[in-house]
Amino acid sequence: MTTIDVDGMSCTGCEDNVTDALGELPGVESASADHEAGTATVEGDVDVDAVVAAIEDAGYEASA
């Protein structure tokens, strides 16, 4: 399991955007986001840099 810090999420819609973006990555078994904690969690065999890039492509700031 990998947890990424995410800035810019303010609601459950933002969580859905991040989760959808992560779900499209190859190797992701499950993904979730929590706007109150400012994190996204990914389970599966996926590169951390790809996770960060997907979150940033969705319009949010991310760091591992």
mmCIF file of the N, C-alpha and C atoms, coordinates in Angstrom:
data_MODEL
# 
_entry.id   MODEL 
# 
loop_
_atom_site.group_PDB 
_atom_site.id 
_atom_site.type_symbol 
_atom_site.label_atom_id 
_atom_site.label_alt_id 
_atom_site.label_comp_id 
_atom_site.label_asym_id 
_atom_site.label_entity_id 
_atom_site.label_seq_id 
_atom_site.pdbx_PDB_ins_code 
_atom_site.Cartn_x 
_atom_site.Cartn_y 
_atom_site.Cartn_z 
_atom_site.occupancy 
_atom_site.B_iso_or_equiv 
_atom_site.pdbx_formal_charge 
_atom_site.auth_seq_id 
_atom_site.auth_comp_id 
_atom_site.auth_asym_id 
_atom_site.auth_atom_id 
_atom_site.pdbx_PDB_model_num 
ATOM 1   N N  . MET A 1 1  ? 0.844   -1.173 0.000   1.00 0.00 ? 1  MET A N  1 
ATOM 2   C CA . MET A 1 1  ? 0.000   0.000  0.000   1.00 0.00 ? 1  MET A CA 1 
ATOM 3   C C  . MET A 1 1  ? 0.897   1.246  0.000   1.00 0.00 ? 1  MET A C  1 
ATOM 4   N N  . THR A 1 2  ? 0.517   2.219  -0.806  1.00 0.00 ? 2  THR A N  1 
ATOM 5   C CA . THR A 1 2  ? 1.248   3.471  -0.914  1.00 0.00 ? 2  THR A CA 1 
ATOM 6   C C  . THR A 1 2  ? 0.318   4.626  -0.575  1.00 0.00 ? 2  THR A C  1 
ATOM 7   N N  . THR A 1 3  ? 0.775   5.529  0.279   1.00 0.00 ? 3  THR A N  1 
ATOM 8   C CA . THR A 1 3  ? -0.003  6.710  0.622   1.00 0.00 ? 3  THR A CA 1 
ATOM 9   C C  . THR A 1 3  ? 0.726   7.949  0.117   1.00 0.00 ? 3  THR A C  1 
ATOM 10  N N  . ILE A 1 4  ? -0.019  8.794  -0.567  1.00 0.00 ? 4  ILE A N  1 
ATOM 11  C CA . ILE A 1 4  ? 0.519   10.006 -1.171  1.00 0.00 ? 4  ILE A CA 1 
ATOM 12  C C  . ILE A 1 4  ? -0.166  11.212 -0.532  1.00 0.00 ? 4  ILE A C  1 
ATOM 13  N N  . ASP A 1 5  ? 0.606   12.252 -0.232  1.00 0.00 ? 5  ASP A N  1 
ATOM 14  C CA . ASP A 1 5  ? 0.023   13.507 0.244   1.00 0.00 ? 5  ASP A CA 1 
ATOM 15  C C  . ASP A 1 5  ? -0.539  14.267 -0.946  1.00 0.00 ? 5  ASP A C  1 
ATOM 16  N N  . VAL A 1 6  ? -1.770  14.748 -0.794  1.00 0.00 ? 6  VAL A N  1 
ATOM 17  C CA . VAL A 1 6  ? -2.448  15.464 -1.882  1.00 0.00 ? 6  VAL A CA 1 
ATOM 18  C C  . VAL A 1 6  ? -2.959  16.810 -1.365  1.00 0.00 ? 6  VAL A C  1 
ATOM 19  N N  . ASP A 1 7  ? -2.595  17.881 -2.039  1.00 0.00 ? 7  ASP A N  1 
ATOM 20  C CA . ASP A 1 7  ? -3.091  19.210 -1.705  1.00 0.00 ? 7  ASP A CA 1 
ATOM 21  C C  . ASP A 1 7  ? -4.081  19.647 -2.768  1.00 0.00 ? 7  ASP A C  1 
ATOM 22  N N  . GLY A 1 8  ? -5.125  20.351 -2.344  1.00 0.00 ? 8  GLY A N  1 
ATOM 23  C CA . GLY A 1 8  ? -6.080  20.908 -3.290  1.00 0.00 ? 8  GLY A CA 1 
ATOM 24  C C  . GLY A 1 8  ? -7.428  20.224 -3.316  1.00 0.00 ? 8  GLY A C  1 
ATOM 25  N N  . MET A 1 9  ? -7.568  19.103 -2.609  1.00 0.00 ? 9  MET A N  1 
ATOM 26  C CA . MET A 1 9  ? -8.874  18.453 -2.540  1.00 0.00 ? 9  MET A CA 1 
ATOM 27  C C  . MET A 1 9  ? -9.712  19.162 -1.478  1.00 0.00 ? 9  MET A C  1 
ATOM 28  N N  . SER A 1 10 ? -10.953 19.520 -1.830  1.00 0.00 ? 10 SER A N  1 
ATOM 29  C CA . SER A 1 10 ? -11.791 20.226 -0.865  1.00 0.00 ? 10 SER A CA 1 
ATOM 30  C C  . SER A 1 10 ? -13.152 19.565 -0.632  1.00 0.00 ? 10 SER A C  1 
ATOM 31  N N  . CYS A 1 11 ? -13.440 18.491 -1.357  1.00 0.00 ? 11 CYS A N  1 
ATOM 32  C CA . CYS A 1 11 ? -14.757 17.864 -1.219  1.00 0.00 ? 11 CYS A CA 1 
ATOM 33  C C  . CYS A 1 11 ? -14.710 16.416 -1.694  1.00 0.00 ? 11 CYS A C  1 
ATOM 34  N N  . THR A 1 12 ? -15.848 15.736 -1.574  1.00 0.00 ? 12 THR A N  1 
ATOM 35  C CA . THR A 1 12 ? -15.902 14.336 -2.021  1.00 0.00 ? 12 THR A CA 1 
ATOM 36  C C  . THR A 1 12 ? -15.791 14.240 -3.538  1.00 0.00 ? 12 THR A C  1 
ATOM 37  N N  . GLY A 1 13 ? -16.194 15.276 -4.256  1.00 0.00 ? 13 GLY A N  1 
ATOM 38  C CA . GLY A 1 13 ? -16.018 15.278 -5.705  1.00 0.00 ? 13 GLY A CA 1 
ATOM 39  C C  . GLY A 1 13 ? -14.544 15.241 -6.079  1.00 0.00 ? 13 GLY A C  1 
ATOM 40  N N  . CYS A 1 14 ? -13.732 15.958 -5.307  1.00 0.00 ? 14 CYS A N  1 
ATOM 41  C CA . CYS A 1 14 ? -12.286 15.926 -5.524  1.00 0.00 ? 14 CYS A CA 1 
ATOM 42  C C  . CYS A 1 14 ? -11.741 14.523 -5.254  1.00 0.00 ? 14 CYS A C  1 
ATOM 43  N N  . GLU A 1 15 ? -12.238 13.903 -4.188  1.00 0.00 ? 15 GLU A N  1 
ATOM 44  C CA . GLU A 1 15 ? -11.831 12.531 -3.883  1.00 0.00 ? 15 GLU A CA 1 
ATOM 45  C C  . GLU A 1 15 ? -12.142 11.614 -5.056  1.00 0.00 ? 15 GLU A C  1 
ATOM 46  N N  . ASP A 1 16 ? -13.335 11.775 -5.638  1.00 0.00 ? 16 ASP A N  1 
ATOM 47  C CA . ASP A 1 16 ? -13.729 10.952 -6.779  1.00 0.00 ? 16 ASP A CA 1 
ATOM 48  C C  . ASP A 1 16 ? -12.800 11.181 -7.969  1.00 0.00 ? 16 ASP A C  1 
ATOM 49  N N  . ASN A 1 17 ? -12.431 12.440 -8.222  1.00 0.00 ? 17 ASN A N  1 
ATOM 50  C CA . ASN A 1 17 ? -11.524 12.751 -9.334  1.00 0.00 ? 17 ASN A CA 1 
ATOM 51  C C  . ASN A 1 17 ? -10.185 12.053 -9.163  1.00 0.00 ? 17 ASN A C  1 
ATOM 52  N N  . VAL A 1 18 ? -9.636  12.121 -7.960  1.00 0.00 ? 18 VAL A N  1 
ATOM 53  C CA . VAL A 1 18 ? -8.342  11.490 -7.687  1.00 0.00 ? 18 VAL A CA 1 
ATOM 54  C C  . VAL A 1 18 ? -8.462  9.972  -7.781  1.00 0.00 ? 18 VAL A C  1 
ATOM 55  N N  . THR A 1 19 ? -9.508  9.417  -7.185  1.00 0.00 ? 19 THR A N  1 
ATOM 56  C CA . THR A 1 19 ? -9.700  7.966  -7.211  1.00 0.00 ? 19 THR A CA 1 
ATOM 57  C C  . THR A 1 19 ? -9.861  7.461  -8.645  1.00 0.00 ? 19 THR A C  1 
ATOM 58  N N  . ASP A 1 20 ? -10.627 8.179  -9.450  1.00 0.00 ? 20 ASP A N  1 
ATOM 59  C CA . ASP A 1 20 ? -10.814 7.789  -10.852 1.00 0.00 ? 20 ASP A CA 1 
ATOM 60  C C  . ASP A 1 20 ? -9.498  7.833  -11.612 1.00 0.00 ? 20 ASP A C  1 
ATOM 61  N N  . ALA A 1 21 ? -8.713  8.886  -11.389 1.00 0.00 ? 21 ALA A N  1 
ATOM 62  C CA . ALA A 1 21 ? -7.422  9.011  -12.081 1.00 0.00 ? 21 ALA A CA 1 
ATOM 63  C C  . ALA A 1 21 ? -6.487  7.869  -11.706 1.00 0.00 ? 21 ALA A C  1 
ATOM 64  N N  . LEU A 1 22 ? -6.472  7.517  -10.434 1.00 0.00 ? 22 LEU A N  1 
ATOM 65  C CA . LEU A 1 22 ? -5.600  6.431  -9.981  1.00 0.00 ? 22 LEU A CA 1 
ATOM 66  C C  . LEU A 1 22 ? -6.087  5.076  -10.476 1.00 0.00 ? 22 LEU A C  1 
ATOM 67  N N  . GLY A 1 23 ? -7.384  4.909  -10.565 1.00 0.00 ? 23 GLY A N  1 
ATOM 68  C CA . GLY A 1 23 ? -7.949  3.640  -11.025 1.00 0.00 ? 23 GLY A CA 1 
ATOM 69  C C  . GLY A 1 23 ? -7.608  3.305  -12.461 1.00 0.00 ? 23 GLY A C  1 
ATOM 70  N N  . GLU A 1 24 ? -7.225  4.320  -13.231 1.00 0.00 ? 24 GLU A N  1 
ATOM 71  C CA . GLU A 1 24 ? -6.851  4.098  -14.633 1.00 0.00 ? 24 GLU A CA 1 
ATOM 72  C C  . GLU A 1 24 ? -5.415  3.638  -14.803 1.00 0.00 ? 24 GLU A C  1 
ATOM 73  N N  . LEU A 1 25 ? -4.616  3.702  -13.748 1.00 0.00 ? 25 LEU A N  1 
ATOM 74  C CA . LEU A 1 25 ? -3.214  3.297  -13.848 1.00 0.00 ? 25 LEU A CA 1 
ATOM 75  C C  . LEU A 1 25 ? -3.090  1.776  -13.887 1.00 0.00 ? 25 LEU A C  1 
ATOM 76  N N  . PRO A 1 26 ? -2.213  1.258  -14.736 1.00 0.00 ? 26 PRO A N  1 
ATOM 77  C CA . PRO A 1 26 ? -1.988  -0.192 -14.756 1.00 0.00 ? 26 PRO A CA 1 
ATOM 78  C C  . PRO A 1 26 ? -1.402  -0.662 -13.426 1.00 0.00 ? 26 PRO A C  1 
ATOM 79  N N  . GLY A 1 27 ? -1.891  -1.761 -12.932 1.00 0.00 ? 27 GLY A N  1 
ATOM 80  C CA . GLY A 1 27 ? -1.367  -2.339 -11.705 1.00 0.00 ? 27 GLY A CA 1 
ATOM 81  C C  . GLY A 1 27 ? -2.104  -1.930 -10.450 1.00 0.00 ? 27 GLY A C  1 
ATOM 82  N N  . VAL A 1 28 ? -2.994  -0.943 -10.543 1.00 0.00 ? 28 VAL A N  1 
ATOM 83  C CA . VAL A 1 28 ? -3.737  -0.502 -9.364  1.00 0.00 ? 28 VAL A CA 1 
ATOM 84  C C  . VAL A 1 28 ? -4.867  -1.483 -9.085  1.00 0.00 ? 28 VAL A C  1 
ATOM 85  N N  . GLU A 1 29 ? -4.853  -2.053 -7.883  1.00 0.00 ? 29 GLU A N  1 
ATOM 86  C CA . GLU A 1 29 ? -5.914  -2.963 -7.470  1.00 0.00 ? 29 GLU A CA 1 
ATOM 87  C C  . GLU A 1 29 ? -7.057  -2.195 -6.815  1.00 0.00 ? 29 GLU A C  1 
ATOM 88  N N  . SER A 1 30 ? -6.708  -1.172 -6.023  1.00 0.00 ? 30 SER A N  1 
ATOM 89  C CA . SER A 1 30 ? -7.726  -0.307 -5.420  1.00 0.00 ? 30 SER A CA 1 
ATOM 90  C C  . SER A 1 30 ? -7.095  1.037  -5.106  1.00 0.00 ? 30 SER A C  1 
ATOM 91  N N  . ALA A 1 31 ? -7.940  2.059  -5.063  1.00 0.00 ? 31 ALA A N  1 
ATOM 92  C CA . ALA A 1 31 ? -7.470  3.406  -4.757  1.00 0.00 ? 31 ALA A CA 1 
ATOM 93  C C  . ALA A 1 31 ? -8.545  4.132  -3.974  1.00 0.00 ? 31 ALA A C  1 
ATOM 94  N N  . SER A 1 32 ? -8.107  5.000  -3.081  1.00 0.00 ? 32 SER A N  1 
ATOM 95  C CA . SER A 1 32 ? -9.040  5.828  -2.328  1.00 0.00 ? 32 SER A CA 1 
ATOM 96  C C  . SER A 1 32 ? -8.377  7.163  -2.046  1.00 0.00 ? 32 SER A C  1 
ATOM 97  N N  . ALA A 1 33 ? -9.209  8.151  -1.731  1.00 0.00 ? 33 ALA A N  1 
ATOM 98  C CA . ALA A 1 33 ? -8.709  9.481  -1.393  1.00 0.00 ? 33 ALA A CA 1 
ATOM 99  C C  . ALA A 1 33 ? -9.523  10.034 -0.236  1.00 0.00 ? 33 ALA A C  1 
ATOM 100 N N  . ASP A 1 34 ? -8.885  10.870 0.560   1.00 0.00 ? 34 ASP A N  1 
ATOM 101 C CA . ASP A 1 34 ? -9.538  11.487 1.714   1.00 0.00 ? 34 ASP A CA 1 
ATOM 102 C C  . ASP A 1 34 ? -9.186  12.969 1.719   1.00 0.00 ? 34 ASP A C  1 
ATOM 103 N N  . HIS A 1 35 ? -10.171 13.807 1.373   1.00 0.00 ? 35 HIS A N  1 
ATOM 104 C CA . HIS A 1 35 ? -9.881  15.237 1.271   1.00 0.00 ? 35 HIS A CA 1 
ATOM 105 C C  . HIS A 1 35 ? -9.608  15.870 2.631   1.00 0.00 ? 35 HIS A C  1 
ATOM 106 N N  . GLU A 1 36 ? -10.191 15.337 3.692   1.00 0.00 ? 36 GLU A N  1 
ATOM 107 C CA . GLU A 1 36 ? -9.953  15.901 5.020   1.00 0.00 ? 36 GLU A CA 1 
ATOM 108 C C  . GLU A 1 36 ? -8.536  15.601 5.507   1.00 0.00 ? 36 GLU A C  1 
ATOM 109 N N  . ALA A 1 37 ? -8.035  14.408 5.208   1.00 0.00 ? 37 ALA A N  1 
ATOM 110 C CA . ALA A 1 37 ? -6.673  14.036 5.599   1.00 0.00 ? 37 ALA A CA 1 
ATOM 111 C C  . ALA A 1 37 ? -5.647  14.535 4.587   1.00 0.00 ? 37 ALA A C  1 
ATOM 112 N N  . GLY A 1 38 ? -6.101  14.830 3.371   1.00 0.00 ? 38 GLY A N  1 
ATOM 113 C CA . GLY A 1 38 ? -5.179  15.274 2.327   1.00 0.00 ? 38 GLY A CA 1 
ATOM 114 C C  . GLY A 1 38 ? -4.295  14.161 1.812   1.00 0.00 ? 38 GLY A C  1 
ATOM 115 N N  . THR A 1 39 ? -4.878  12.963 1.695   1.00 0.00 ? 39 THR A N  1 
ATOM 116 C CA . THR A 1 39 ? -4.101  11.815 1.236   1.00 0.00 ? 39 THR A CA 1 
ATOM 117 C C  . THR A 1 39 ? -4.854  11.001 0.196   1.00 0.00 ? 39 THR A C  1 
ATOM 118 N N  . ALA A 1 40 ? -4.082  10.237 -0.551  1.00 0.00 ? 40 ALA A N  1 
ATOM 119 C CA . ALA A 1 40 ? -4.616  9.225  -1.455  1.00 0.00 ? 40 ALA A CA 1 
ATOM 120 C C  . ALA A 1 40 ? -3.851  7.942  -1.181  1.00 0.00 ? 40 ALA A C  1 
ATOM 121 N N  . THR A 1 41 ? -4.554  6.826  -1.223  1.00 0.00 ? 41 THR A N  1 
ATOM 122 C CA . THR A 1 41 ? -3.945  5.531  -0.957  1.00 0.00 ? 41 THR A CA 1 
ATOM 123 C C  . THR A 1 41 ? -4.170  4.610  -2.149  1.00 0.00 ? 41 THR A C  1 
ATOM 124 N N  . VAL A 1 42 ? -3.100  3.910  -2.528  1.00 0.00 ? 42 VAL A N  1 
ATOM 125 C CA . VAL A 1 42 ? -3.158  3.002  -3.669  1.00 0.00 ? 42 VAL A CA 1 
ATOM 126 C C  . VAL A 1 42 ? -2.646  1.636  -3.244  1.00 0.00 ? 42 VAL A C  1 
ATOM 127 N N  . GLU A 1 43 ? -3.378  0.599  -3.639  1.00 0.00 ? 43 GLU A N  1 
ATOM 128 C CA . GLU A 1 43 ? -2.914  -0.764 -3.435  1.00 0.00 ? 43 GLU A CA 1 
ATOM 129 C C  . GLU A 1 43 ? -2.682  -1.401 -4.797  1.00 0.00 ? 43 GLU A C  1 
ATOM 130 N N  . GLY A 1 44 ? -1.578  -2.138 -4.910  1.00 0.00 ? 44 GLY A N  1 
ATOM 131 C CA . GLY A 1 44 ? -1.252  -2.808 -6.157  1.00 0.00 ? 44 GLY A CA 1 
ATOM 132 C C  . GLY A 1 44 ? 0.195   -2.572 -6.528  1.00 0.00 ? 44 GLY A C  1 
ATOM 133 N N  . ASP A 1 45 ? 0.573   -3.105 -7.664  1.00 0.00 ? 45 ASP A N  1 
ATOM 134 C CA . ASP A 1 45 ? 1.944   -2.996 -8.157  1.00 0.00 ? 45 ASP A CA 1 
ATOM 135 C C  . ASP A 1 45 ? 2.014   -1.819 -9.122  1.00 0.00 ? 45 ASP A C  1 
ATOM 136 N N  . VAL A 1 46 ? 2.297   -0.634 -8.555  1.00 0.00 ? 46 VAL A N  1 
ATOM 137 C CA . VAL A 1 46 ? 2.304   0.577  -9.366  1.00 0.00 ? 46 VAL A CA 1 
ATOM 138 C C  . VAL A 1 46 ? 3.459   1.468  -8.916  1.00 0.00 ? 46 VAL A C  1 
ATOM 139 N N  . ASP A 1 47 ? 4.051   2.163  -9.884  1.00 0.00 ? 47 ASP A N  1 
ATOM 140 C CA . ASP A 1 47 ? 5.173   3.050  -9.622  1.00 0.00 ? 47 ASP A CA 1 
ATOM 141 C C  . ASP A 1 47 ? 4.691   4.326  -8.915  1.00 0.00 ? 47 ASP A C  1 
ATOM 142 N N  . VAL A 1 48 ? 5.366   4.710  -7.863  1.00 0.00 ? 48 VAL A N  1 
ATOM 143 C CA . VAL A 1 48 ? 4.971   5.891  -7.089  1.00 0.00 ? 48 VAL A CA 1 
ATOM 144 C C  . VAL A 1 48 ? 4.987   7.148  -7.954  1.00 0.00 ? 48 VAL A C  1 
ATOM 145 N N  . ASP A 1 49 ? 5.977   7.263  -8.836  1.00 0.00 ? 49 ASP A N  1 
ATOM 146 C CA . ASP A 1 49 ? 6.042   8.435  -9.715  1.00 0.00 ? 49 ASP A CA 1 
ATOM 147 C C  . ASP A 1 49 ? 4.821   8.503  -10.630 1.00 0.00 ? 49 ASP A C  1 
ATOM 148 N N  . ALA A 1 50 ? 4.325   7.354  -11.067 1.00 0.00 ? 50 ALA A N  1 
ATOM 149 C CA . ALA A 1 50 ? 3.131   7.322  -11.910 1.00 0.00 ? 50 ALA A CA 1 
ATOM 150 C C  . ALA A 1 50 ? 1.904   7.754  -11.111 1.00 0.00 ? 50 ALA A C  1 
ATOM 151 N N  . VAL A 1 51 ? 1.855   7.384  -9.840  1.00 0.00 ? 51 VAL A N  1 
ATOM 152 C CA . VAL A 1 51 ? 0.744   7.783  -8.979  1.00 0.00 ? 51 VAL A CA 1 
ATOM 153 C C  . VAL A 1 51 ? 0.748   9.293  -8.805  1.00 0.00 ? 51 VAL A C  1 
ATOM 154 N N  . VAL A 1 52 ? 1.907   9.855  -8.493  1.00 0.00 ? 52 VAL A N  1 
ATOM 155 C CA . VAL A 1 52 ? 2.031   11.305 -8.324  1.00 0.00 ? 52 VAL A CA 1 
ATOM 156 C C  . VAL A 1 52 ? 1.640   12.022 -9.614  1.00 0.00 ? 52 VAL A C  1 
ATOM 157 N N  . ALA A 1 53 ? 2.120   11.526 -10.747 1.00 0.00 ? 53 ALA A N  1 
ATOM 158 C CA . ALA A 1 53 ? 1.818   12.150 -12.040 1.00 0.00 ? 53 ALA A CA 1 
ATOM 159 C C  . ALA A 1 53 ? 0.326   12.107 -12.340 1.00 0.00 ? 53 ALA A C  1 
ATOM 160 N N  . ALA A 1 54 ? -0.343  11.006 -12.034 1.00 0.00 ? 54 ALA A N  1 
ATOM 161 C CA . ALA A 1 54 ? -1.774  10.885 -12.295 1.00 0.00 ? 54 ALA A CA 1 
ATOM 162 C C  . ALA A 1 54 ? -2.568  11.874 -11.451 1.00 0.00 ? 54 ALA A C  1 
ATOM 163 N N  . ILE A 1 55 ? -2.165  12.036 -10.202 1.00 0.00 ? 55 ILE A N  1 
ATOM 164 C CA . ILE A 1 55 ? -2.854  12.986 -9.323  1.00 0.00 ? 55 ILE A CA 1 
ATOM 165 C C  . ILE A 1 55 ? -2.638  14.410 -9.826  1.00 0.00 ? 55 ILE A C  1 
ATOM 166 N N  . GLU A 1 56 ? -1.414  14.724 -10.224 1.00 0.00 ? 56 GLU A N  1 
ATOM 167 C CA . GLU A 1 56 ? -1.128  16.062 -10.737 1.00 0.00 ? 56 GLU A CA 1 
ATOM 168 C C  . GLU A 1 56 ? -1.855  16.320 -12.050 1.00 0.00 ? 56 GLU A C  1 
ATOM 169 N N  . ASP A 1 57 ? -1.963  15.302 -12.891 1.00 0.00 ? 57 ASP A N  1 
ATOM 170 C CA . ASP A 1 57 ? -2.713  15.442 -14.146 1.00 0.00 ? 57 ASP A CA 1 
ATOM 171 C C  . ASP A 1 57 ? -4.195  15.703 -13.882 1.00 0.00 ? 57 ASP A C  1 
ATOM 172 N N  . ALA A 1 58 ? -4.687  15.227 -12.734 1.00 0.00 ? 58 ALA A N  1 
ATOM 173 C CA . ALA A 1 58 ? -6.080  15.444 -12.361 1.00 0.00 ? 58 ALA A CA 1 
ATOM 174 C C  . ALA A 1 58 ? -6.299  16.850 -11.776 1.00 0.00 ? 58 ALA A C  1 
ATOM 175 N N  . GLY A 1 59 ? -5.192  17.594 -11.585 1.00 0.00 ? 59 GLY A N  1 
ATOM 176 C CA . GLY A 1 59 ? -5.321  18.973 -11.149 1.00 0.00 ? 59 GLY A CA 1 
ATOM 177 C C  . GLY A 1 59 ? -4.994  19.253 -9.691  1.00 0.00 ? 59 GLY A C  1 
ATOM 178 N N  . TYR A 1 60 ? -4.300  18.323 -9.048  1.00 0.00 ? 60 TYR A N  1 
ATOM 179 C CA . TYR A 1 60 ? -3.979  18.476 -7.634  1.00 0.00 ? 60 TYR A CA 1 
ATOM 180 C C  . TYR A 1 60 ? -2.469  18.398 -7.429  1.00 0.00 ? 60 TYR A C  1 
ATOM 181 N N  . GLU A 1 61 ? -1.997  18.927 -6.322  1.00 0.00 ? 61 GLU A N  1 
ATOM 182 C CA . GLU A 1 61 ? -0.591  18.821 -5.971  1.00 0.00 ? 61 GLU A CA 1 
ATOM 183 C C  . GLU A 1 61 ? -0.383  17.511 -5.224  1.00 0.00 ? 61 GLU A C  1 
ATOM 184 N N  . ALA A 1 62 ? 0.683   16.783 -5.545  1.00 0.00 ? 62 ALA A N  1 
ATOM 185 C CA . ALA A 1 62 ? 0.928   15.491 -4.909  1.00 0.00 ? 62 ALA A CA 1 
ATOM 186 C C  . ALA A 1 62 ? 2.403   15.315 -4.604  1.00 0.00 ? 62 ALA A C  1 
ATOM 187 N N  . SER A 1 63 ? 2.683   14.624 -3.506  1.00 0.00 ? 63 SER A N  1 
ATOM 188 C CA . SER A 1 63 ? 4.069   14.287 -3.157  1.00 0.00 ? 63 SER A CA 1 
ATOM 189 C C  . SER A 1 63 ? 4.086   12.973 -2.397  1.00 0.00 ? 63 SER A C  1 
ATOM 190 N N  . ALA A 1 64 ? 5.114   12.202 -2.666  1.00 0.00 ? 64 ALA A N  1 
ATOM 191 C CA . ALA A 1 64 ? 5.241   10.891 -2.031  1.00 0.00 ? 64 ALA A CA 1 
ATOM 192 C C  . ALA A 1 64 ? 6.012   11.017 -0.727  1.00 0.00 ? 64 ALA A C  1 
# 
